[in-house]
Amino acid sequence: MLAFGGILWLTGCTANAPRTTIGQPQTPSAVIFSSATPKTLAVNASATLVANAIYSDSLASSQRNTAVTWSVACGSTGACGGFSASDEGGAIVYTAPVAIPSGGTVTITATSVADASVSASATITVVGPQPITVSFPAHMPATLEAGSIFQFSAAIQNDVSAHPEVGWSATCDGIDCGSFSPDATTEEQVTTYTAPSTIPSGGTVTVTAISKTDPSKTASATITITAPAPTLANGTYVFSLAGPDSFSGMPSFTAGAFTASNGQITGGEQDTVDYEPTSPTYSGQTNYSYEAYSNHYTITGGSYGSTGDGNLAVTLQLNQYGTETLSGTLAASGQGLVANLNGAPGSNGALTLQTSAARPSGGYALTLSGGDQFNQYEVTMGGVLNFDGAGSISGNGSELDVLDYAVGANGLQPVGESTVSAPDSYGRVVIQVNPGVNAVFQPVQLAAYIASPQEMQLVETGVQQGLYSTSFEGVLGGTALGQGSATGQFSTASLANTSYIFGGNGVDTKGPLQVAGVLTFHSDGTVAGDINWNDRSGSQPALPSTIAGDYTVDAAGRVVITHLSTNKSFLYSMNWYLTGDGNGLLVSSDPNDYFSGQAFEQQNGTLDASDLQGSYGLNATLYGSGAGQVSAGPLDFTGPLMFTASSGSAQLSGYADDGAGLADYALSGSLSTFASGILRGSLTGFDLSSPAAAGSFVFYQASPSQGLLLETDSAHMTLGLLQQAQ
């Protein structure tokens, strides 16, 4: 009865509503300028104006006459400037008069075509001629390889000639300074520069854009020309990338393998897991729903070579799904420090020459991170998997620390009987990890790409949208490092009287967090060392802070480090997972912060600035809020560096970029010995919004060939791995 009464009431309201005659003409309610009109305009200069008539009813604009007519008035009749033809979108180009009119202003009026009584006006002050300026709208590269190509453009301001253009030139201390095509361009039109085929005397070229209207107005940049960099040796390579997805900004992980042969990619495969929209995307829709989803792709071809600045670029063809590009820099022994996938900010990963694709055997330390099915909770897993059977994991000697609030898991979990498939031709296996008795975690399926008995790259697989099962079905990625003959043989003696440097990226209550330090493990179960962290809160230490705590080691290689305290009156806790060959993976284990990373055994004896000599590869994760940086997420920065040590310090020079084909940034500075294995100093080039600005850094050395670099000031955050290059 209540529903029936409601229907009667609605019917009554409809019957008494005012009628609208079909076809009755509607008049616009106003005319508006769709974009701001300039407050001033130089004589004979032009500006684009946009205006439309708007209506108060709900009919679509396509059913209304939104057109306007344009007029201009000023104190000098007939000398107020003029208009170009208007386009269908209501845009028109207004050109100011050749002389300042009486009163110094003009009034622009846009009048509705549908109703001439409806209009809008704007007043523009006309000023005298302004000097032409020429500038580069984008960051110019610090270096280019001999014979490489790069695209430049120039911005031209206040040029009121009929055809504003710049001419391009390159000068150097030599005959061949490079060439441009075309050699003249309009506003922000692109020209392609080909660097000289050999390094000119002096090592640099100066690129100049010259105004055709006023040749005294120019913009110039000096670029260092470098020798062609080494590229990949023939073979099969395993790669991995982790970082925010370029569309959603949510976690995304990729792992795969490809075969390189004489500049060509002959085949391969990869797995990717990320968060995908759960429904079709409509124009204007901004509130997306996302769910975990995994894909397996066949790599059917591609190519590789050096970029204009000498970094490595690998283009992969993914069967019918198009292409993707990996970029990075080469380090020693076929190790590539890889960053960026198709320019996605913050992608960070590795590239390793495959030496064996044999099925995994023995213990593997591993860490995984990411999110649950709907990215509601962060999830981390760390531990050891013992591959103790042919295609099987019995669970003996296997254990996982799981942090997954969705299922109430927070601590050590037993692993049950699990399986691993036989490797395919690229070394891909599928690992099914099952929970043991009373374990609080869901089964998870991982695609693992084998680089060697010491390394596998991991990514979750078998994840489908809309599939509600007892499996994990999230977004996870990580690394597994082999323990070999050390499997099941770990104890306190495995760490006693050794030191490890460590570093990790994560978050705390302030936002992004980066941590680096060094710990020395004593035979009595205590640990001491130094630590730096940066979360841009202003409380991070400028100098390494002394830290002390306790540790235990179990037979599987799980190290529990607790009560790590500093003079900042807070605690860190971490779990490490050892490999037995001087490496380890780590995750934090306290509720106030989350980070994951890696540890490297520090070489015995004294380490100082004099040990930094020669070429190194850099792979760094940057957080910053300036122009050219992503404030909500990280950027990844890769490139080659050169160190020269003298008089107690190491001088750094080099460059790095944040993606294939992007202009690189010059890096420079010096590091001095603070304590054995710890250097401090000032470096420039890491602030992408102000490349000349210097930042404060600390460097923890594992050996002369490897170390971790951390920024310690509040301006930005940087954590990077330095590894000796080829």
SVG drawing of the C-alpha trace seen along z (x, -y; Angstrom):
<svg xmlns="http://www.w3.org/2000/svg" viewBox="-2 -58 99 94">
<polyline fill="none" stroke="black" stroke-width="0.4" points="0.0,0.0 2.9,-2.4 4.5,-1.7 1.2,-2.3 0.7,-5.7 4.1,-6.7 3.3,-5.9 0.1,-8.0 2.1,-11.0 4.7,-10.8 2.0,-10.6 0.3,-13.7 3.6,-15.7 4.2,-14.8 0.7,-15.8 1.0,-19.3 4.6,-20.0 5.0,-22.8 5.1,-21.6 7.9,-22.3 7.0,-22.8 9.1,-20.6 11.2,-22.8 10.7,-25.9 13.9,-28.0 16.1,-28.3 18.4,-31.3 21.8,-31.1 22.3,-32.2 25.8,-33.6 28.9,-33.7 32.1,-32.7 35.8,-32.8 36.9,-29.1 40.5,-30.1 42.0,-33.2 42.5,-36.2 45.9,-37.9 46.1,-40.9 48.7,-42.5 49.8,-42.1 52.6,-43.7 51.9,-45.7 51.4,-43.4 51.5,-40.3 48.9,-37.6 47.0,-35.5 44.4,-32.7 41.0,-33.4 38.3,-30.9 34.7,-31.7 31.3,-29.9 27.7,-30.5 26.3,-28.4 22.8,-27.3 21.1,-26.6 19.1,-23.6 20.5,-20.0 20.5,-19.4 23.9,-18.5 25.9,-21.3 25.7,-19.6 22.0,-20.4 22.6,-24.1 24.1,-27.0 27.2,-27.8 28.9,-29.9 29.9,-33.5 31.0,-36.5 34.0,-38.6 34.5,-42.4 37.2,-44.8 36.9,-48.4 39.5,-51.0 40.2,-54.7 41.7,-54.7 38.8,-53.8 39.8,-51.5 43.2,-50.8 42.3,-48.3 43.7,-45.1 42.0,-42.2 40.9,-38.6 41.5,-35.5 38.7,-33.2 37.0,-31.5 37.0,-27.7 34.1,-25.5 35.3,-25.3 35.0,-29.0 38.7,-29.7 40.1,-32.7 43.5,-34.4 43.5,-38.1 46.4,-40.3 47.1,-43.5 47.4,-46.8 50.7,-47.9 50.7,-50.9 49.4,-51.5 45.9,-52.9 44.6,-55.9 43.9,-55.0 46.3,-52.1 43.7,-49.3 41.4,-47.3 38.2,-45.6 37.4,-42.2 33.8,-41.2 32.3,-37.7 28.6,-37.9 26.2,-34.9 25.0,-34.1 21.8,-32.8 21.0,-35.9 22.9,-39.1 22.0,-40.5 24.2,-38.0 28.0,-38.7 31.2,-38.8 34.1,-41.2 37.7,-41.4 40.1,-44.3 43.7,-43.9 46.5,-46.5 48.5,-47.0 52.2,-47.6 55.3,-48.4 57.4,-45.8 58.9,-43.2 62.3,-41.7 62.4,-38.3 63.5,-35.4 64.7,-32.0 64.9,-29.1 65.0,-25.3 61.6,-24.1 63.1,-20.8 66.3,-19.8 69.2,-19.5 71.4,-16.4 74.8,-16.5 76.3,-13.9 75.7,-12.3 77.5,-9.3 79.5,-10.0 77.3,-9.3 74.1,-9.2 70.9,-11.2 68.8,-13.3 65.7,-15.6 65.8,-19.2 63.2,-22.0 63.2,-25.7 60.6,-28.0 60.3,-31.5 58.6,-34.3 57.6,-37.8 58.4,-37.3 55.6,-39.1 57.0,-38.4 54.8,-36.5 57.0,-33.3 58.9,-33.1 61.7,-30.6 65.1,-29.7 68.1,-28.4 70.3,-25.6 74.0,-25.4 76.7,-23.3 80.2,-24.5 83.3,-22.7 87.1,-22.6 87.0,-20.5 85.6,-20.1 82.8,-17.7 80.5,-19.2 77.3,-17.3 74.3,-18.3 70.6,-19.2 67.6,-18.2 65.8,-20.5 68.3,-23.3 65.4,-25.8 62.3,-25.2 59.2,-27.1 58.0,-27.3 58.7,-24.0 59.0,-22.1 61.5,-19.3 64.8,-19.1 67.0,-15.9 70.6,-16.4 73.2,-13.9 76.3,-14.0 79.8,-14.0 81.0,-10.5 84.2,-11.0 84.9,-12.9 86.0,-16.4 89.1,-18.1 88.1,-19.4 85.4,-16.7 82.3,-19.0 80.0,-20.7 77.9,-23.8 74.3,-23.6 72.7,-27.0 69.2,-28.0 69.3,-31.5 66.3,-33.7 65.8,-34.4 64.0,-37.7 66.7,-39.0 70.0,-36.9 71.2,-38.5 68.6,-36.4 69.9,-32.8 69.9,-29.8 72.9,-27.5 73.9,-24.3 77.3,-22.6 77.2,-18.8 80.0,-16.3 80.6,-13.8 81.5,-10.4 82.8,-7.2 80.2,-4.5 79.4,-2.4 79.7,1.4 76.4,3.3 75.2,6.7 77.2,9.8 75.3,12.5 73.3,14.8 70.1,15.2 69.4,12.6 67.0,12.6 65.4,9.3 63.1,8.0 61.3,4.7 59.3,3.4 57.6,0.1 54.3,-1.7 52.2,-1.1 52.3,-4.1 48.4,-4.2 47.2,-3.4 50.3,-4.2 49.7,-0.9 52.3,1.9 53.4,3.7 56.0,6.4 57.6,7.9 60.1,10.7 61.3,12.4 64.1,13.7 65.2,12.9 67.9,14.0 70.3,11.4 72.2,12.0 74.2,9.4 71.9,6.5 68.7,8.4 66.3,10.1 65.5,13.6 62.9,14.7 61.9,14.8 59.0,14.6 57.8,12.5 55.3,12.5 53.6,9.3 51.3,8.9 49.6,5.6 46.2,4.0 43.8,3.7 40.4,1.8 37.6,4.2 35.2,2.6 35.4,0.7 36.9,-2.8 34.5,-5.5 35.4,-9.0 35.6,-11.3 35.5,-8.4 38.0,-9.0 36.8,-6.7 38.3,-3.3 38.1,0.0 41.1,2.2 41.8,5.9 45.0,8.0 45.6,9.6 48.6,11.5 49.7,12.0 52.2,14.2 53.7,12.9 55.8,14.4 58.7,12.1 58.8,12.6 61.6,10.2 63.2,6.8 66.5,5.1 69.1,3.6 71.8,1.0 73.1,-2.1 71.0,-5.3 72.3,-8.7 73.9,-9.2 75.5,-5.7 73.0,-3.9 71.5,-0.6 68.1,-0.3 66.3,3.0 63.2,3.0 61.0,6.1 58.2,7.2 55.4,8.9 53.6,10.9 50.4,9.0 50.6,6.7 53.1,4.2 56.5,3.2 58.1,2.2 61.5,0.7 63.9,1.5 66.6,-1.0 69.6,-1.0 73.4,-0.9 75.8,2.0 77.9,3.1 80.5,5.9 80.1,9.6 77.0,9.1 75.1,7.4 72.8,4.7 71.4,2.1 68.0,1.7 65.4,-1.0 62.2,-2.1 59.8,-0.1 58.3,-2.3 59.1,-5.4 57.1,-4.3 58.4,-6.3 60.1,-4.4 60.5,-1.1 63.6,0.5 65.2,3.8 68.1,5.9 69.5,7.7 71.6,10.8 73.3,13.0 71.9,16.5 74.6,19.1 72.3,22.0 68.6,22.8 68.6,26.0 65.7,26.7 66.3,25.1 67.9,27.4 68.6,26.7 67.7,23.6 66.8,20.2 66.5,17.0 63.7,14.9 61.6,11.8 58.3,10.8 56.4,7.5 53.3,6.0 49.6,5.9 46.5,8.1 43.8,8.7 42.3,5.2 45.4,3.3 43.8,2.7 46.8,4.0 50.5,4.1 51.8,7.6 55.4,8.8 56.9,12.3 60.4,13.3 62.1,16.5 63.7,19.7 62.3,22.3 64.2,25.6 63.8,27.4 64.7,30.8 63.0,33.1 62.7,33.5 60.0,31.0 58.9,30.8 59.4,28.9 58.7,31.1 58.5,28.2 61.5,29.3 63.9,26.5 61.4,24.0 59.8,21.1 58.2,17.8 57.7,14.6 54.3,13.3 52.8,9.8 49.3,9.8 46.7,8.1 43.8,9.2 44.2,12.8 45.8,11.9 49.2,13.1 52.1,11.4 55.1,13.6 56.8,16.8 54.7,19.4 55.4,23.1 55.5,24.1 53.7,27.3 54.4,29.7 54.8,27.6 55.8,28.1 58.0,26.6 57.7,27.3 60.4,28.3 62.2,25.3 61.2,24.3 63.7,23.3 64.2,19.8 64.5,21.1 61.0,20.3 59.5,22.5 56.2,22.2 56.5,22.6 53.4,23.5 53.9,22.5 51.4,24.1 50.9,23.3 51.9,25.8 49.9,27.0 48.3,24.1 49.9,21.6 48.1,18.3 48.7,17.5 47.1,18.4 48.7,20.6 50.6,18.5 51.8,19.3 55.1,17.8 56.7,17.6 60.5,17.8 63.1,17.0 66.4,18.8 69.5,16.8 71.9,19.2 71.9,21.6 72.4,18.4 69.5,16.2 65.9,16.4 63.6,13.4 60.0,13.9 56.6,12.6 53.1,13.9 51.2,15.7 47.9,17.4 46.0,14.3 42.6,13.7 40.0,11.0 36.8,12.1 38.3,15.4 37.5,15.8 39.5,18.8 41.6,20.0 44.7,18.8 46.4,15.5 45.4,13.8 47.4,10.6 50.3,8.6 53.7,9.8 57.2,9.7 60.7,10.3 64.0,12.2 65.3,15.5 69.1,16.1 70.5,19.6 72.2,21.0 74.0,23.9 76.0,26.1 75.1,23.8 71.5,25.0 70.4,25.9 73.9,25.2 73.5,21.7 74.1,20.7 75.4,17.7 78.9,18.7 77.7,17.9 77.6,14.2 79.9,13.8 82.7,11.3 81.4,10.2 80.0,6.9 77.3,6.3 76.1,3.1 72.4,3.0 69.8,0.8 66.1,0.7 63.2,-1.3 59.8,-1.5 57.4,-3.7 56.9,-4.9 54.3,-7.1 55.7,-10.2 55.7,-8.7 58.5,-7.2 61.4,-5.9 65.0,-5.0 67.5,-3.3 71.2,-2.4 73.8,-1.3 76.4,1.2 76.1,3.8 78.8,5.9 77.7,9.2 79.4,10.4 79.7,14.0 77.6,13.2 74.5,12.5 74.8,8.7 75.1,6.4 76.4,2.9 77.0,0.4 75.8,-2.8 72.6,-3.7 71.2,-6.5 67.6,-7.0 65.7,-9.6 61.9,-10.3 62.2,-14.0 60.7,-14.6 63.6,-16.8 64.5,-14.4 66.8,-12.2 70.5,-12.3 73.1,-14.1 75.8,-11.9 75.7,-8.1 74.0,-7.2 75.4,-4.6 73.0,-1.6 73.1,1.6 70.8,4.6 70.5,8.3 70.3,11.1 69.6,14.8 70.2,17.2 68.3,20.4 69.6,23.3 67.6,22.2 69.5,18.9 66.8,16.7 68.3,13.9 66.1,12.0 67.5,8.6 65.8,6.9 66.1,4.0 68.1,1.9 68.2,-1.4 69.7,-4.8 70.1,-8.0 66.8,-9.1 64.9,-7.0 63.2,-4.6 63.6,-0.9 64.2,0.9 63.6,4.6 64.6,6.6 64.6,10.2 67.4,11.1 67.7,14.3 71.3,15.4 72.7,17.0 76.0,18.2 78.1,16.4 78.1,12.9 74.6,11.8 71.3,11.6 67.7,10.3 65.9,8.4 62.5,7.0 61.6,4.8 59.5,6.5 58.2,3.7 54.8,2.0 56.1,-1.6 57.7,-1.2 58.1,1.1 61.1,1.5 62.8,4.3 66.2,4.6 69.5,6.4 72.6,6.9 76.2,7.3 79.1,8.7 81.7,6.0 85.3,6.8 87.7,7.3 90.2,4.6 90.1,0.8 88.0,-0.7 88.2,-4.4 87.9,-6.9 91.1,-5.7 89.3,-2.5 86.9,-4.3 88.7,-4.2 87.5,-3.8 84.1,-3.2 80.9,-2.3 77.3,-1.8 74.6,-3.6 71.0,-2.5 69.2,-5.0 65.6,-5.5 64.7,-9.2 61.8,-10.9 61.3,-14.7 58.6,-17.3 60.2,-19.7 59.5,-20.2 60.6,-17.2 60.1,-14.9 57.1,-12.8 56.0,-14.0 53.6,-11.1 56.1,-8.4 59.7,-7.5 61.9,-8.0 64.6,-5.7 68.0,-7.0 70.7,-5.0 74.0,-5.8 77.8,-5.4 80.1,-7.2 83.8,-7.8 85.7,-8.0 89.2,-9.5 90.7,-9.3 93.3,-11.7 94.2,-13.4 91.7,-11.5 88.6,-12.0 87.1,-10.5 86.0,-12.9 82.9,-11.7 81.8,-12.6 79.3,-11.1 75.7,-11.2 72.4,-9.4 69.0,-9.6 65.5,-8.5 64.5,-6.7 65.5,-5.5 65.8,-8.4 65.5,-11.1 68.1,-13.8 70.6,-12.9 71.9,-14.9 75.5,-15.6 76.5,-14.3 79.5,-15.5 80.9,-16.0 83.2,-14.4 83.1,-11.9 85.6,-11.8 86.3,-9.2 84.2,-9.4 85.1,-6.1 86.3,-2.8 83.8,-1.8 81.7,-5.0 82.2,-8.1 80.4,-11.5 80.2,-14.3 78.2,-16.6 76.9,-15.7 75.1,-17.6 72.8,-16.5 70.4,-14.4 67.9,-17.3 66.2,-17.1 64.3,-20.3 67.6,-22.2 70.5,-20.1 73.2,-22.5 71.9,-22.2 74.2,-20.2 72.8,-17.5 74.4,-15.8 75.2,-12.1 76.6,-9.2 78.2,-6.1 78.5,-2.7 81.2,-0.5 80.9,3.3 84.2,3.5 86.0,1.4 83.6,2.7 80.2,2.1 78.4,-0.2 75.2,-2.0 74.6,-5.7 72.0,-7.6 70.9,-11.2 70.7,-12.7 69.2,-16.2 65.5,-17.0 65.3,-18.4 65.0,-15.1 65.5,-11.3 68.0,-9.2 69.1,-5.6 71.4,-4.0 73.5,-0.9 77.0,-1.6 78.6,1.4 81.9,1.5 81.4,1.4 83.0,3.4"/>
</svg>
